[in-house]
Amino acid sequence: MELSTPSAPLRQADAPVGRLGSLPVRRVGYGAMQLAGPGVFGPPADPDVARTVLRRAVELGVDHIDTAQFYGPVVVNTLIREALHPYPESLRIVTKVGAERGPAGEWIPSQRPEQLVAQVHDNLRTLGTEQLAMVNLRRFELDGLGAPESALEDQLAALVALREQGHVAEIGVSNVGAESLRRSVELAGVVSVQNPYSILDRGDDSALALSRELGIAFVPYFPLGSAVTDGLARLAADPQVTSVADRHCATPAQIALAWLLAQGENVLLIPGTGSVAHLEQNLAVAEIVLDAEDLAALRATVSIGRPEAPEV
């Protein structure tokens, strides 16, 4: 089967465009998390390959890269700076704050306002830029950790101050429930929510609907399910997904991403990979248009729910 790949750079005039608040971006961007080592900890096996992936992404028109200081930690931001600095004027680098890594790679909440401010400045320093296009406040509301979190109002106030100082252009939130999402828009003019969602995990339908109501971007993480739940294998074994994939000469993963794009014009994708070939396949989904028959077939795909292991 011949797989879909970009036939031309995505800078073409008809490439799908969305928005992160005031910032226009292509609807298919790039998530850089997988450029770190196993478990998003330490360096990749081949840093040159990682830098090649980043350069190829920008060459193909990617203008939205999602990263974080705690990917590695520091590793991914350093790779981005080495590969792409000085950055193209149109490139939107988005990061997130609210966590750090322990000595064994464990994810540790780091959510006090002063910690968030320090993390933003760490991102600015390691990326070598004076302003971040957007910072996502990563909370732990959907992870079931049971630990108390810092007050949302105080966290947002710290990020708003950074926005007023020019260090941040826009603010987003991640891993939040409906009440926090509404309050974030009201208190801080938040322009995006990043929650887990995919054709395999449709448990956050309400957040997607709320994002449309609020007029903000919805950026799903785990867009192909997760390694914990064998997302790629489940997609490849699903008869509805594979039948639609065959009709479009595409992979099951491409159909799952195209399905997300079909959920609304406010949906933006940041699929991650450490492979140039997979990067090109991911970007090609912008050219896949699912019709009513496709979408009806895909509605029968079984939603297996959210993985236990959080993505940060």
N, C-alpha and C positions, 0 to 999 in steps of 0.2 A: 504494500500500500504506500503510495506517495504521500508524504506528510506535508502539511501546510507550512510554508516559511515565508517571511516577508519578501514580497516581490520588489519593493522599493523602500527607501528610507521613510520612516514615519513622519518626516517633516512635510510630506505632501499635504496639499490644502484640505483634502477630504478626510484626514485622519481624525478619529473621534476625540473631542476635547471636552474636558470637564473643568471643575473649579475647586480649589481649596480657598474658599473665601474670595479674596480679591485676586488670587493668583490662578491664571489659566494653566492647566496641565493636560497632557495627553491622558486618556482614560486608562491606559496600560503603562504602568511605571515599573520600577524594579525595587525589590526588597533585598537589602544587602546582608541580612543576617547569616545566610548560609556561606558567606565568604570566610567566616571564622572556622576554627577547627571543630572536631566532634563535640557535640553538646554546646555549640556556640561558645567554645572556650579554647583559648590559645590560638596560635597561627594556623593557617591552612597548610596542607601538605606542599603546595606549590604556589607561593605568593605571586609569581609571574602570571600564572593562569588566572588568578583572581583579578589582577590588574587588567589583563586582557579582556575579561568579561565586562568589567566596568567601562573600558574604552569602547568596546563594541556596542554596549547599551546606548551610550551617548551618540555614537556614530549612527545608530539606527533611529535616533530621534527621541530616546527616553529623556524626559525633562523633569522627572519626579523620582528621586531616590530616597528610600526610607532606611535609616540607620539608627544606631544608638551607641553611646559611649561604652555601655556595658556589654556590647557584642565583642567578645574577645577576652577581657575588656580591652578597649583602646584599639585593638587589632583592626577592626573593620574601618573605623574612622581614618586610621593611618593609611590603609590601602586606598581609600577613596581620595585622600589628599594626594598621595603619591601618583595615582593614576590620572587624576582629572584637574588638579590645581595648576594654573589659575582656571577657575570654573567658568564655563559659558554663562553669559548673562541670563539666559533663559532657564538654566538648571535650578530646580527647586530641591534643596536638600532638607529633608524632614527628619527630625530625631525625636526621641522620647526620653522622658525622665521619670523617676519614681522607684528605681531599683539599683542594686549594685551586685557585684559577684563576690562570693566568699573564696577562700584559698583553694577549695576543691571544686570550684565552679558553681556552687549552689547559688540560687537566686535569693536575694535578700531585699525585702522592702526597704526603701530609703526615701521617705515621703514627707519629712518635715519641710516647711517652706524654705528654710535656709539650706537644706540639702538639695532641694530642687534648683535653687539659684546657683549653687556651686556646680551642679551637674550641667546646667546650661552653659556656664562659662567653660567647663571642661570640654564640652562639645565644640564650642567656638574655637578653643585653642587647638584641639587635635585635628579639627577639620581645616584650620587655617582660614577662617572667614570671620567677618565682623557681624554678620546677621544670618540667622537661620530662617528659612522660609516658613517653617512651622515647627512647634514643639508640641508633642502629645504628652499629656499627663497620664501616665500609666498607673491606674489603680488596680486593686485586687478584689473588687466586688464580686466578680464572677468565678473566682477560683476556689471559694469555700475554705479559705485558710483559717477563718475564725479570729484572726488577729485584728485589733482595732486599728483604724486608719486615721491619719491626720484629717482635720476638718477640711472638707472640699472647699469651703469659702476661703480659708487661709491659703490653701495651695493655689487656687486660682488668682488670688490677690497678688501672690508673689510673681506669677507668670505675667499677669497684666502689667505689673511694674516693669518687668523686663521688656515687654512689648512697647511700653511708653518710652523706654530708654533706647529703643531702636535695635535691641539685640535679637528680637523675635518679630517676624512679620505677622504671623497668625498663630492661634492656639487651637489645639485639638484635645480630645480625651480618648482614652482607650480602656476597654474592659470595664464598662460602667453599665448600670441599670438605667431604666427609663427615668426615674426621678432625678438621678444625678445628671443625666444628659440634659433634661429640661433646665435644671438649675444652672448648669454650666453655660448654656446658651444665654440665659437671662443675666447671669452675673458677669460673664466674661466675653460674650460674643463669640463663643466657640464655633468653629466652622467645619469641624469634622469629627466623626466618631470611628474608632477602630476597634471592632469587636469580632469574635470568632463567628464565621459563617461560611457555609459552602453548600453545595447540592447534597452533601452527605450529612451536614449538620444545619438544619433549618430551624433550630431552636430559638434563634434570635430574629424571627420574622417581625416581631413587634418593634425591635430597635431599628430595623430597616424601614418599616413603615413610619416610625417616628422621625427618622432622619429626613424622609421626604416631606413630612408635615412641617418640620422646622427649617427646611430649605438648606440643609448642610450635606456635606459629602459623607458617604458611607464607604469605609475602606476595610474590607473583610480580611482578617488574618486566618490562617489555616484554610486558604481558599480551595485547597484540594484535599481537605481532611488533614490528618497529621500522620507522622511516622508511628505515633503511639497506636493509632487505630488502623494502620496499614491503608491509608487513604488511597494511594495510587493503585495498590493491588485491588482494592474494592471497586474503584472506578473501572479498572480493566476487566473485572469480572461481571459488571452490571450489564445485563442484556439491553436495557433501554439506552444507556450511555453508549455502548459499543455500536448499537444499530444506528444511532444518530451520527456517531463518529464515522462510520462507514459511508453514510450518505454524503458527508462533507469531505471525505478523504483527509480526515483529521485524526488526532489521537484522542483517547478518552479524556486525558488531562485538558487538552485544548477545548473540548466540548464543555467540561465542567467550568472552565474559566469564561467561555462565551456565555454560558447560562447565567453566570453572575452579572455580566455586562447587560444581559437582557432584563435584569430585575429593576432597572431604573437608570436614568441618565446621570443620577448623582452617585452611582457606584463607580469607584476607582479601584483598580487592581495594582498590587505590588508583589506579584509572584517572585520568588527568589530561586536562584540556582547558582551553582559554581561552574556551569558548563555553557560554553558559547552556543552549542547546538540546541540545548534546552532553552536558553535565552531567546533564540530566534523563533523557536516554536511558540514560546509564551507570547512574544510580541505579535505573532501572526494572528492571534485570536481577535485582534481588532478588526480583521477582515472577514471573520466568520459571522454570518447573520442567520440566526435561528428563526425559523418560521413557526407559525401556529402549530403545525403538525409536530415539529421537533419539540416544542415546549410542552405540548400535551403528553408526548411520550416520556419526557424527562420528569414529569410530575409523578410518575410511578416509581422513580428511583427511591430506594429506602433511605430515610434519614436515620443514621446510627447514633446521633447525639455527639456531645462534646467530649473530647479526650480529657482524662484526668490531669495529665501533665500540662501546666500552663506554658504558653508562649509569651515571652516578654519582649 
